[in-house]
Each structure stands twice: as C-alpha cells, then as structure tokens.
Amino acid sequence: MRTIALTYTPIVHRAIVILSGVVVLAMFFYGFFLLEAVANTAKRASAEHQVSDLTSKVSQLEEQYLRETSDLTVEQAEAMGLEIPKQVTTVFADAPSKALGYVSR
C-alpha cells in the first residue's frame, strides 16, 4: 500500500487566510455600499417631494403677489405712505467682471 504524505506549507495556509479575509471584506463593503445606495435613493425621493411642495408654495406666493400688485393703484400707494422716487440711481455691471459693484454715473 502506498501512502501519500501531505506536507504542511505555510504559504498556502497564509494565502487561504488572506483570500478569505479579502472575500469577507469585499462582502462587507458590498453590503455597505448597497445600503448607502438604497438610503440615497430614499433621500432623493424625499427631496423631490419637498421640491414639488416648495414649487407649489412659490407659485401660490407669486400668484398672490401679482394679484395684489395689479390691484394696487397710485392713489392707494400714496394713502399707504409710499412715495414716487425723486432720484433714480442706475447700477451697471461690466461684462468682463463676474462680481457686481455699484457705479454712479
């Protein structure tokens, strides 16, 4: 009868341990990133809902503003204490500059 002797090779043992660790770490990161993707999708849906609500509120406020300003007459404005400006200052912005500033001309 022949016997085959298996020798202990520390390199193979270390390689198996390292490979197992890499697989476990990869599975952990896969689960983590999958949960993050699901959470971000839920947050995006919530943000879209909030944007829709805010757009609706802004629309209502714009409608109210237009309705109230269209009904306002000069006489009513004067009765409320508003005055027509006597001097108007124009503000210019130069094209090359992206910063706005006041220029009196």
C-alpha positions in Angstrom: 0.0 0.0 0.0 1.2 3.4 -0.9 0.9 6.4 1.3 0.9 10.0 0.2 2.3 12.4 2.7 0.8 15.9 2.7 3.3 18.4 3.8 2.3 21.5 5.7 3.0 24.5 3.6 2.7 27.8 5.5 2.5 29.8 2.2 -0.7 28.0 1.1 -2.2 28.4 4.6 -1.4 32.2 4.7 -2.8 32.6 1.1 -6.0 30.9 2.1 -6.4 33.1 5.2 -5.6 36.3 3.3 -8.0 35.3 0.5 -10.7 34.6 3.0 -10.2 37.9 4.6 -10.4 39.7 1.3 -13.6 37.9 0.4 -15.2 38.8 3.8 -14.1 42.4 3.5 -15.5 42.6 -0.1 -18.8 41.2 1.1 -18.9 43.8 3.9 -18.2 46.7 1.5 -20.7 45.4 -1.0 -23.4 45.3 1.7 -22.4 48.7 3.0 -22.5 50.4 -0.4 -25.7 48.7 -1.3 -27.4 50.1 1.8 -26.0 53.5 1.1 -27.4 53.4 -2.4 -30.8 52.5 -1.1 -30.6 55.2 1.5 -29.6 57.8 -1.1 -32.5 56.8 -3.3 -34.9 57.3 -0.5 -33.4 60.7 0.4 -33.7 61.7 -3.3 -37.4 60.7 -3.4 -38.0 62.8 -0.3 -36.1 65.7 -1.7 -38.1 65.6 -4.9 -41.3 65.6 -2.8 -40.0 68.7 -0.9 -39.0 70.5 -4.1 -42.5 69.8 -5.5 -44.1 71.2 -2.4 -41.9 74.3 -2.4 -42.5 74.9 -6.1 -46.2 74.8 -5.4 -45.9 77.3 -2.5 -43.7 79.7 -4.5 -46.3 79.5 -7.3 -49.1 80.4 -4.9 -47.0 83.3 -3.5 -46.2 84.6 -7.0 -49.9 84.5 -7.9 -50.8 86.4 -4.7 -48.0 89.0 -5.4 -49.2 89.5 -9.0 -52.9 89.8 -7.8 -52.1 92.3 -5.1 -49.7 94.4 -7.2 -52.1 94.5 -10.2 -54.9 95.8 -7.9 -52.7 98.5 -6.3 -53.2 102.0 -7.7 -51.0 105.1 -7.3 -53.6 106.6 -5.0 -53.7 103.6 -2.7 -49.9 103.5 -2.6 -49.9 107.2 -1.6 -52.5 106.5 1.0 -50.3 103.8 2.5 -47.4 106.3 2.8 -45.4 105.2 -0.3 -43.8 107.9 -2.4 -42.7 108.1 -6.0 -38.8 108.2 -6.0 -37.4 111.6 -6.9 -34.0 110.4 -7.9 -33.1 107.1 -9.5 -29.7 105.6 -9.4 -28.7 103.2 -12.2 -26.4 100.3 -11.4 -24.1 98.9 -14.1 -22.1 95.7 -14.2 -19.1 95.4 -16.5 -19.1 92.3 -18.8 -15.6 91.0 -18.0 -16.1 91.1 -14.2 -18.3 88.5 -12.6 -18.5 90.5 -9.4 -21.2 93.1 -9.1 -20.5 96.6 -7.8 -22.1 100.0 -7.7 -21.0 102.5 -10.3 -22.5 106.0 -10.1 -22.6 107.8 -13.4 
